[in-house]
Amino acid sequence: MEFANVSTLLAFGVSEDTFKKGDYARTREIGAAARFLDIGAMIVPNARATAQNLALFLDRITNLDALTLGNIRDINWPAYRESLRSRK
């Protein structure tokens, strides 16, 4: 299941304003429903950056050995934080 950005969550009752303010009650309900439906993972928007997050429901993934990491890179966290400050 993939939600490419916040606007894709509108149909599920999540407004962009509420999401960016940190009210995640509805997104938690969506995650709980996905887990209940045996969905093993979701790609979801990040509330504080223009990135996406991967949420894994490890108890719903039947073959954990099949999980592999790809495209691993280091992040310069001080530079990243500074870039966020300069955007404001």
SULVENMO-V392685 format. One record per helix or strand of 3 or more residues. SS is the DSSP state (H for helix, E for strand). FROM is the first residue (numbers start at 1). LEN is the number of residues. If there is no record, write none. Layout:
ss->SS from->FROM len->LEN
ss->SS from->FROM len->LEN
This chain:
ss->H from->6 len->7
ss->H from->16 len->5
ss->H from->25 len->12
ss->E from->41 len->5
ss->E from->52 len->5
ss->H from->58 len->3
ss->H from->64 len->3
ss->H from->77 len->11
